[in-house]
């Protein structure tokens, strides 16, 4: 709540594109806000990468976004701080109690185009790479590091405000962590932490044992990487054991590609952990126990575990969605009555940036656009909602128009885009924007040629589409991935995909 309330950019304070987490001294996840599933496996993997690599001291915070250290894509800046008992200092540390971390998607971190989600072909195109660096040292913000990050953004004031919000969030986390340990004592704290983790693990194992044991293989395809490669397969074999253990093996998936659809191992793990978490129908804590029964095999050099310096901007937002879809398709062979049809399968990442003559400042707008949810045996899919790995809010029209030189002309349900079936898939969304200033517009989207699949005899949802109408010209249908400079009064229309239907009519 501290991060949400003190953030500067609409992307964090309005859309809630952020996560916060607590870890114990061993680096085990204790708790995490679960509203951004794509961060579920990434935050623990980053702490695992940094825990033994860095020198931890009281009143110090480390900043990182490097994919080689548990990063997802460069706009996601993570700030990690150790927690020591109240009153400790660098000279007298006391025992390490644990860690707090905040991760926020910054609307611009440099790179080829505003919003830092360009049509890139290497990581260096996507913005500033921050290998772990001290942002706070001995309780003081390092002005040189803060200014370095801000200087590499088109919107430095936003970066300054949002990083300050992350620092404040971590400070809140440290105080509350210390108070909890002080209240119960370290031994009682460790005991209850162990019980919580064991409880979550037992719940996930019970959910996995409720599925028929066996090996289930499925393949789904990404439309294309925006750099010439199309119909890119992701293959998974899910092995379920009677012991409540599951292996997700992505052997057979396409090699990493030139464009930015490559996913880091952290992203692939996040998608697998999300699916495991969804199988548990009771309310359980989200901690390291949820992940213990899950084994992930993601061969290095493939689309689901790309080697540095592969472009990864869209892997976080698009490939993560397809990994979820292919896992659902595989698990549907084990339990067709429990698995839903595919949801829209894309985040429809829209970035618009340039100079705002109305407010006399640069701007960078980023948003993911909702679509249709897949139907299931429980009923129809919801319409115009964020699904699976994205779970942010939309930017309210009032906030969007007050912050950027943009006008929202239409927001409506895309009627009839959900797939037919015993239960219909949810409909997508129509969103129409007008530029009030010259700007660079970029779209990273999927499910434009490979439609969201139906399940158990249900029909596919309708694929998405977009149109661009420059002043005095007829609307032009655009591909799923594009970037171009547009004059004022240009109108962009997005129609997002519908969800798949479930069951035969």
Secondary structure, 3 states (H helix, E strand, C coil): CHHHHHCCCHHHHCCCCEEEEEEECCCCEEEECCCCHHHHHHHHHHHHHHHCCCCCCCCCEEEECCHHHCCCCCCEEEEEEEEECCCCCCCCCCCEEEEEEEEEECCCCCCCCCCCCCCCCCHHHCCCCCCCEEEEECCEECHHHHHHHHHCCCCHHHHHHHHHHHHHHHHHHHHHHHHHHHHHCHHHHHHHHHHHHHHHHHHHHHHHHCCCCEEEEEEEEEEECCCCCEEEEEEEEEEECCCCCEEEECCCCCECCCCCCCCCHHHHHHHHHHHHHHHCCCCCCCCHHHHHCEEEECCCCECCECCCCCCCHHHHHHHHHHHHHHHHHHHHHHCCCCCCCCCCCCCCEEEEEEEECCCCEEEEEEECCCECCCCECCECCCCCECCCCCCCCCCCHHHHHHHCCEEEEEEEEECCCCCCCCECCCCEEEEEEEECCCEEEEEECCCCCCCCCCECCCCCCCCCEEEEECCCCCCEEECCEEEEEECCCCEEEEECCCCCCECCC
